[in-house]
């Protein structure tokens, strides 16, 4: 009897110990994890601030910082960019990206993934850009075309409130039509396979930053159960509803820093954690959101640096990178004043339009040396014989006659000599206007409404 009682006591103690250990490991962690909030951007495209050409412009990192500062989520907060922060691969784009990275740093971003535009930058420039970036630039996809070794840091581990979050960055080869010199783009799976085992071993939760299309992001979620969250991407528009695929949550945004995505979820699980009970929203950074003063000043610093920096496009012998090799222009730019004598009525219409004062709007903002702006506010900027920044405001400024009709030297010379000309300006249409007047730059553009305000060309030229 005593022996039976002792055995019963031992069994009860063992059972109690087992239950205590089991509940401590499984129960509380699975049902009462901490809350994690992730703010993410994508395709900021150099939009440090709205250009200000028109009212009603949304977005800009200047507004993003204001909006983020007004948020007060509970629990851990993580901020990430899924790629495309740079506007292009020109020398002035590389300079601007340094300021973009500094802006992201002031907002506490943990990583900038590389997108399609970054992948088009030469390898040497990309490495230099990463070395001075205020926020880590990630890419497991971009490798040396010679050695196949990664050019940038492929991933990083961020520790927040005791949680180790692995952040891995990739870009789809489909998003990179032409990689930069010395750059090769690995397939998505090859890039992930190289690093995911180590990322998963070093972290509690894995987030994939994928500059890729929606179908590719869905496929990756099905291929890798380790991914708790996939953020992107190379998409036509932001996702309005959170996507669940396999064991992953997927969200994406785009549109030149006009939107920011926010995901809040509870972190649950044991060694490999998940995100449960998610809440998700896409926030439009409306014009009504004030621009942050510190980042407005940072944008001013960028413009000041770019003004005093000699750029490739300042070279009068530089050519349009989009021009057909070996094919030169049939005429040169002569300026709008050369059109006045023969086309006085048309010139008068132009003088009363906003086109005739386009450069002055840049001067008021201090953006008259910013290549991102002057292309639509001058005549032939970046093209052979066109506007160059050393000209200042003395020549080929404003949206002149030749901005739309093309170089007019041959046309002017033959008319002034009283000779017939076989040179004819091609007909223009809405598509010509929309090279500059697109999206918010026209609120929106409407050919039938806008053309009557500047209609001209009905009067016959007067030869003097």
C-alpha positions as CSV (number, residue, x, y, z in Angstrom):
1,X,0.0,0.0,0.0
2,X,2.8,2.4,1.0
3,X,4.7,1.5,-2.2
4,X,1.6,2.2,-4.3
5,X,1.1,5.6,-2.6
6,X,4.7,6.5,-3.3
7,X,4.4,5.6,-6.9
8,X,1.3,7.7,-7.2
9,X,3.0,10.7,-5.7
10,X,6.0,10.4,-8.0
11,X,3.7,10.2,-11.0
12,X,1.7,13.3,-9.9
13,X,4.9,15.3,-9.4
14,X,6.3,14.3,-12.8
15,X,3.0,15.2,-14.5
16,X,2.9,18.6,-12.7
17,X,6.5,19.3,-13.8
18,X,5.7,18.3,-17.4
19,X,2.6,20.5,-17.5
20,X,4.5,23.5,-16.0
21,X,7.3,23.2,-18.5
22,X,5.0,22.6,-21.5
23,X,2.7,25.5,-20.7
24,X,5.7,27.9,-20.1
25,X,7.0,27.0,-23.5
26,X,3.9,26.9,-25.6
27,X,0.9,28.5,-24.1
28,X,2.0,32.1,-23.2
29,X,4.2,32.6,-26.3
30,X,1.7,31.3,-28.7
31,X,-1.2,33.5,-27.4
32,X,0.3,36.7,-26.0
33,X,3.2,37.8,-28.2
34,X,4.3,41.4,-28.6
35,X,2.9,43.7,-31.3
36,X,5.1,44.7,-34.3
37,X,4.4,47.6,-36.6
38,X,6.1,47.9,-40.0
39,X,6.0,51.1,-42.0
40,X,7.3,50.6,-45.6
41,X,7.8,52.5,-48.8
42,X,8.8,51.6,-52.4
43,X,9.6,53.4,-55.6
44,X,10.3,56.8,-54.0
45,X,12.2,57.7,-57.2
46,X,14.2,60.6,-55.8
47,X,11.1,62.4,-54.4
48,X,12.7,64.0,-51.5
49,X,10.1,66.7,-51.7
50,X,7.3,67.6,-54.2
51,X,8.6,69.9,-56.9
52,X,5.9,72.5,-56.3
53,X,5.2,73.3,-60.0
54,X,1.5,72.8,-59.4
55,X,-0.8,72.8,-56.3
56,X,-2.3,69.5,-55.3
57,X,0.9,67.6,-55.3
58,X,1.0,64.7,-52.8
59,X,3.9,62.8,-51.3
60,X,7.6,63.5,-50.7
61,X,9.8,62.3,-47.9
62,X,9.1,65.7,-46.4
63,X,5.5,64.7,-45.8
64,X,6.3,61.1,-44.9
65,X,8.4,62.2,-41.9
66,X,5.6,64.5,-40.7
67,X,3.1,61.6,-40.9
68,X,5.3,59.1,-39.3
69,X,6.0,61.5,-36.4
70,X,2.2,61.7,-35.7
71,X,1.9,57.9,-35.3
72,X,2.1,56.3,-31.9
73,X,1.7,52.5,-32.3
74,X,2.2,50.2,-29.4
75,X,5.1,47.7,-29.3
76,X,8.1,47.5,-31.7
77,X,8.3,49.6,-34.8
78,X,10.3,48.9,-38.0
79,X,10.7,51.1,-41.1
80,X,11.9,49.7,-44.4
81,X,12.1,50.7,-48.1
82,X,11.5,47.9,-50.6
83,X,13.6,49.5,-53.5
84,X,13.6,52.2,-56.1
85,X,14.6,55.1,-53.8
86,X,16.9,56.5,-56.5
87,X,15.5,58.4,-59.5
88,X,18.1,57.2,-62.1
89,X,21.7,56.5,-62.8
90,X,23.0,60.0,-63.7
91,X,25.7,61.6,-61.7
92,X,23.2,64.0,-60.2
93,X,20.9,61.1,-59.2
94,X,23.8,59.6,-57.2
95,X,24.3,62.9,-55.4
96,X,20.6,63.1,-54.7
97,X,20.5,59.6,-53.3
98,X,22.9,60.6,-50.5
99,X,20.3,63.1,-49.4
100,X,17.5,60.6,-49.8
101,X,19.4,58.2,-47.5
102,X,20.0,60.9,-44.9
103,X,16.2,61.7,-45.0
104,X,15.4,58.0,-44.4
105,X,17.9,57.9,-41.6
106,X,16.2,60.8,-39.8
107,X,13.0,58.8,-39.9
108,X,14.7,55.7,-38.4
109,X,14.6,53.4,-41.5
110,X,16.6,50.2,-41.0
111,X,17.2,49.2,-44.6
112,X,17.0,50.4,-48.3
113,X,16.5,47.5,-50.7
114,X,17.8,47.8,-54.2
115,X,15.3,48.1,-57.1
116,X,15.5,48.2,-60.9
117,X,17.0,51.6,-61.1
118,X,19.7,50.9,-58.6
119,X,20.6,47.7,-60.5
120,X,21.2,49.8,-63.6
121,X,24.0,51.7,-61.9
122,X,27.6,50.6,-62.6
123,X,29.0,48.3,-60.0
124,X,31.8,50.7,-58.9
125,X,29.3,53.6,-58.4
126,X,26.9,51.3,-56.6
127,X,29.6,50.2,-54.1
128,X,30.7,53.8,-53.5
129,X,27.1,54.9,-53.0
130,X,26.6,52.1,-50.4
131,X,29.7,53.1,-48.6
132,X,28.4,56.6,-47.8
133,X,24.7,55.8,-47.4
134,X,23.2,56.8,-44.1
135,X,21.0,53.7,-44.2
136,X,22.2,50.2,-45.1
137,X,21.7,49.4,-48.7
138,X,20.7,45.7,-49.1
139,X,20.8,43.3,-52.1
140,X,21.3,39.6,-52.2
141,X,20.6,39.8,-56.0
142,X,23.2,42.2,-57.3
143,X,26.6,40.5,-57.8
144,X,29.8,41.2,-59.7
145,X,29.5,40.1,-63.3
146,X,33.0,38.7,-63.1
147,X,33.2,37.0,-59.6
148,X,29.5,36.4,-58.9
149,X,30.1,37.7,-55.4
150,X,27.6,40.1,-53.8
151,X,28.3,43.8,-54.3
152,X,26.3,44.9,-51.3
153,X,25.3,43.6,-47.9
154,X,22.7,40.9,-48.7
155,X,20.8,41.1,-45.4
156,X,20.9,42.5,-41.9
157,X,19.6,41.5,-38.5
158,X,17.7,44.1,-36.5
159,X,17.0,43.7,-32.8
160,X,13.9,45.3,-31.5
161,X,12.5,44.7,-28.0
162,X,14.4,41.4,-27.8
163,X,13.1,40.3,-31.2
164,X,15.7,39.4,-33.9
165,X,14.3,40.4,-37.3
166,X,16.1,39.2,-40.4
167,X,15.8,41.6,-43.4
168,X,16.7,40.1,-46.8
169,X,16.7,42.2,-50.0
170,X,16.2,41.0,-53.6
171,X,15.3,42.4,-57.0
172,X,13.8,40.5,-59.9
173,X,15.9,40.2,-63.1
174,X,12.6,41.1,-64.9
175,X,12.8,44.5,-63.2
176,X,16.2,45.2,-64.6
177,X,16.2,45.6,-68.4
178,X,19.9,46.5,-68.5
179,X,22.1,45.9,-65.5
180,X,24.9,48.5,-64.8
181,X,28.4,47.9,-66.0
182,X,29.9,45.1,-63.9
183,X,26.6,44.1,-62.4
184,X,24.8,40.8,-62.8
185,X,21.3,40.1,-61.4
186,X,20.8,36.6,-59.8
187,X,17.5,34.9,-60.2
188,X,15.2,35.4,-57.2
189,X,15.5,31.9,-55.9
190,X,19.2,31.7,-56.4
191,X,19.7,35.0,-54.5
192,X,17.4,33.8,-51.6
193,X,18.9,30.3,-51.5
194,X,22.3,31.8,-51.0
195,X,21.4,33.6,-47.8
196,X,18.1,32.5,-46.3
197,X,19.4,29.5,-44.3
198,X,21.8,31.8,-42.4
199,X,19.2,34.6,-42.0
200,X,16.7,32.2,-40.6
201,X,19.2,30.7,-38.2
202,X,20.2,34.1,-36.9
203,X,16.7,35.6,-36.5
204,X,13.3,35.0,-35.0
205,X,11.4,36.5,-37.8
206,X,12.3,36.9,-41.5
207,X,11.1,39.8,-43.7
208,X,11.8,39.7,-47.5
209,X,12.1,43.0,-49.3
210,X,11.3,42.1,-52.9
211,X,11.4,44.6,-55.8
212,X,9.4,42.2,-58.0
213,X,5.9,41.9,-59.4
214,X,2.9,40.5,-57.5
215,X,3.0,37.0,-59.1
216,X,6.7,36.7,-58.3
217,X,6.1,37.7,-54.6
218,X,3.3,35.2,-54.3
219,X,5.5,32.5,-55.8
220,X,8.3,33.3,-53.4
221,X,5.9,33.0,-50.4
222,X,4.9,29.6,-51.6
223,X,8.6,28.5,-52.1
224,X,9.8,29.6,-48.7
225,X,7.9,28.9,-45.5
226,X,10.5,30.8,-43.5
227,X,9.2,34.2,-44.8
228,X,6.8,35.8,-42.3
229,X,6.4,38.9,-44.4
230,X,7.1,39.9,-48.1
231,X,7.1,43.6,-48.9
232,X,7.5,45.0,-52.5
233,X,7.6,45.9,-55.2
234,X,7.6,46.5,-58.9
235,X,3.8,46.9,-59.3
236,X,1.3,49.3,-61.0
237,X,-0.3,50.3,-57.7
238,X,-0.4,49.7,-54.0
239,X,-2.2,46.7,-52.6
240,X,-5.4,47.7,-50.8
241,X,-5.8,44.5,-48.9
242,X,-3.2,42.3,-47.2
243,X,-2.4,39.2,-49.2
244,X,-2.0,35.8,-47.4
245,X,0.0,33.2,-49.3
246,X,1.2,30.0,-47.7
247,X,2.6,31.1,-44.3
248,X,3.5,34.6,-45.4
249,X,1.8,38.0,-45.5
250,X,2.4,40.1,-48.6
251,X,2.0,43.8,-49.1
252,X,3.3,46.3,-51.7
253,X,3.2,50.0,-52.6
254,X,4.7,52.3,-55.3
255,X,4.0,55.7,-56.8
256,X,7.0,58.0,-56.1
257,X,6.7,58.4,-52.3
258,X,3.1,59.4,-52.4
259,X,2.0,56.4,-50.3
260,X,3.3,54.5,-47.3
261,X,2.1,51.1,-46.2
262,X,1.7,50.1,-42.6
263,X,1.3,46.6,-41.2
264,X,0.7,45.9,-37.5
265,X,0.6,42.3,-36.2
266,X,1.2,40.2,-33.2
267,X,4.4,38.1,-33.1
268,X,3.6,34.5,-32.1
269,X,5.3,31.2,-32.2
270,X,8.4,29.5,-30.8
271,X,11.8,29.3,-32.6
272,X,10.2,30.3,-35.9
273,X,7.7,33.1,-35.2
274,X,4.7,34.3,-37.2
275,X,2.6,37.4,-37.6
276,X,-1.0,36.9,-36.5
277,X,-4.0,39.2,-36.1
278,X,-2.7,41.7,-38.7
279,X,-4.0,45.2,-39.4
280,X,-3.0,46.9,-42.7
281,X,-3.5,50.2,-44.4
282,X,-2.1,52.3,-47.3
283,X,-1.8,56.0,-46.4
284,X,-1.8,58.6,-49.1
285,X,0.5,61.4,-48.2
286,X,-1.9,64.2,-49.1
287,X,-1.0,67.9,-49.8
288,X,-2.7,68.7,-46.5
289,X,0.1,67.0,-44.6
290,X,2.7,69.6,-43.7
291,X,6.2,69.2,-45.0
292,X,8.8,68.6,-42.3
293,X,11.1,71.6,-42.0
294,X,14.3,69.7,-41.4
295,X,13.8,67.7,-44.6
296,X,12.8,70.8,-46.6
297,X,16.1,72.3,-45.5
298,X,17.9,69.1,-46.5
299,X,16.3,69.4,-50.0
300,X,17.7,72.9,-50.1
301,X,21.1,71.6,-49.3
302,X,20.9,69.1,-52.2
303,X,20.0,71.9,-54.6
304,X,22.9,74.0,-53.2
305,X,25.4,71.2,-53.8
306,X,24.1,70.3,-57.3
307,X,24.3,74.0,-58.3
308,X,28.0,74.2,-57.6
309,X,28.9,70.7,-58.9
310,X,30.0,70.2,-62.5
311,X,27.9,67.5,-64.1
312,X,28.1,65.5,-67.2
313,X,25.2,67.2,-68.8
314,X,27.0,70.6,-68.5
315,X,29.4,69.5,-71.2
316,X,28.3,71.1,-74.5
317,X,29.5,68.1,-76.4
318,X,27.4,65.7,-74.3
319,X,24.7,63.8,-76.2
320,X,21.3,62.6,-75.5
321,X,21.6,59.0,-74.1
322,X,18.4,58.1,-75.8
323,X,19.6,59.3,-79.2
324,X,20.2,56.9,-82.0
325,X,24.0,56.2,-82.3
326,X,25.5,57.9,-85.4
327,X,22.5,60.0,-86.2
328,X,23.0,63.7,-85.6
329,X,20.4,66.5,-85.5
330,X,19.5,68.1,-88.9
331,X,19.2,71.6,-87.2
332,X,20.3,73.4,-84.1
333,X,18.5,75.4,-81.5
334,X,18.2,79.2,-82.1
335,X,15.8,80.4,-79.3
336,X,12.3,81.7,-79.3
337,X,13.2,85.3,-80.2
338,X,14.3,84.1,-83.7
339,X,10.7,83.1,-84.3
340,X,9.2,86.5,-83.5
341,X,9.9,88.3,-86.7
342,X,8.0,85.9,-88.9
343,X,5.5,84.6,-86.4
344,X,4.6,87.8,-84.4
345,X,1.0,86.7,-83.6
346,X,2.0,83.2,-82.5
347,X,4.9,84.7,-80.4
348,X,2.4,87.0,-78.7
349,X,0.3,84.0,-77.7
350,X,3.3,82.4,-76.3
351,X,4.4,85.4,-74.3
352,X,1.1,85.5,-72.5
353,X,1.3,81.8,-71.6
354,X,2.8,80.1,-68.5
355,X,5.3,78.5,-70.9
356,X,7.1,81.9,-71.4
357,X,7.7,82.1,-67.6
358,X,8.6,78.5,-66.9
359,X,12.2,79.1,-65.9
360,X,11.2,81.9,-63.4
361,X,9.2,79.4,-61.4
362,X,12.4,77.4,-60.9
363,X,14.4,80.5,-59.9
364,X,11.8,81.3,-57.2
365,X,12.3,77.9,-55.7
366,X,16.0,77.8,-56.1
367,X,15.6,74.7,-58.4
368,X,16.9,76.4,-61.6
369,X,20.1,74.2,-61.5
370,X,18.4,70.9,-60.6
371,X,18.5,68.6,-63.7
372,X,15.4,66.9,-62.6
373,X,13.5,70.2,-63.1
374,X,15.2,72.1,-65.9
375,X,14.5,69.5,-68.6
376,X,10.8,70.6,-68.7
377,X,11.6,74.3,-68.1
378,X,14.2,75.0,-70.8
379,X,14.7,74.4,-74.5
380,X,16.6,71.2,-75.5
381,X,18.1,70.4,-72.1
382,X,20.4,67.3,-72.4
383,X,20.2,67.3,-76.2
384,X,22.9,68.3,-78.6
385,X,23.1,72.1,-78.9
386,X,20.3,72.5,-76.2
387,X,20.3,74.3,-72.9
388,X,23.2,73.8,-70.6
389,X,23.3,75.0,-66.9
390,X,26.3,77.4,-67.4
391,X,23.9,79.4,-69.7
392,X,22.0,80.4,-66.6
393,X,18.9,82.4,-67.6
394,X,20.6,84.1,-70.6
395,X,19.7,81.6,-73.4
396,X,17.3,78.8,-74.3
397,X,15.2,79.1,-71.1
398,X,11.5,78.7,-70.6
399,X,9.3,76.3,-72.6
400,X,10.0,77.9,-75.9
401,X,8.9,77.3,-79.5
402,X,11.6,74.7,-80.0
403,X,10.7,72.8,-76.9
404,X,7.7,71.4,-78.8
405,X,8.6,72.0,-82.5
406,X,12.3,71.0,-82.3
407,X,15.5,72.8,-83.4
408,X,14.6,75.6,-85.9
409,X,18.0,76.8,-87.4
410,X,17.4,75.4,-90.9
411,X,13.8,76.6,-91.0
412,X,14.8,80.1,-89.9
413,X,17.8,80.4,-92.1
414,X,16.0,79.5,-95.3
415,X,13.0,81.7,-94.7
416,X,15.3,84.7,-93.9
417,X,17.1,84.0,-97.2
418,X,13.8,84.0,-99.0
419,X,14.3,80.4,-100.0
420,X,11.7,77.7,-100.0
421,X,12.4,75.0,-97.4
422,X,11.8,71.3,-97.5
423,X,12.0,71.3,-93.7
424,X,8.6,71.0,-92.1
425,X,7.8,70.8,-88.4
426,X,5.9,67.6,-87.7
427,X,2.3,67.8,-86.4
428,X,2.0,67.9,-82.6
429,X,-0.5,66.3,-80.4
430,X,-1.4,65.5,-76.8
431,X,1.5,62.9,-76.5
432,X,4.1,65.7,-77.1
433,X,2.7,67.7,-74.2
434,X,2.5,64.7,-71.9
435,X,6.3,64.3,-71.8
436,X,6.2,67.0,-69.2
437,X,2.4,67.4,-68.4
438,X,1.6,64.0,-66.8
439,X,0.0,63.0,-63.6
440,X,0.0,65.7,-61.0
441,X,1.9,68.0,-63.2
442,X,-1.3,69.0,-64.9
443,X,-4.1,68.2,-62.4
444,X,-4.6,66.2,-64.8
445,X,-3.7,66.9,-68.4
446,X,-6.6,67.4,-70.8
447,X,-5.7,68.3,-74.4
448,X,-9.2,69.7,-75.3
449,X,-9.1,72.0,-72.3
450,X,-5.5,73.0,-72.4
451,X,-4.8,73.5,-76.1
452,X,-7.3,76.4,-76.6
453,X,-5.3,78.4,-74.1
454,X,-2.2,78.4,-76.2
455,X,-3.6,77.7,-79.6
456,X,-1.5,79.2,-82.4
457,X,-0.3,78.6,-85.9
458,X,-3.2,80.0,-87.9
459,X,-1.5,83.1,-89.1
460,X,0.8,83.1,-92.1
461,X,4.4,83.9,-91.5
462,X,5.6,87.4,-92.5
463,X,8.9,87.3,-94.2
464,X,11.0,90.4,-93.6
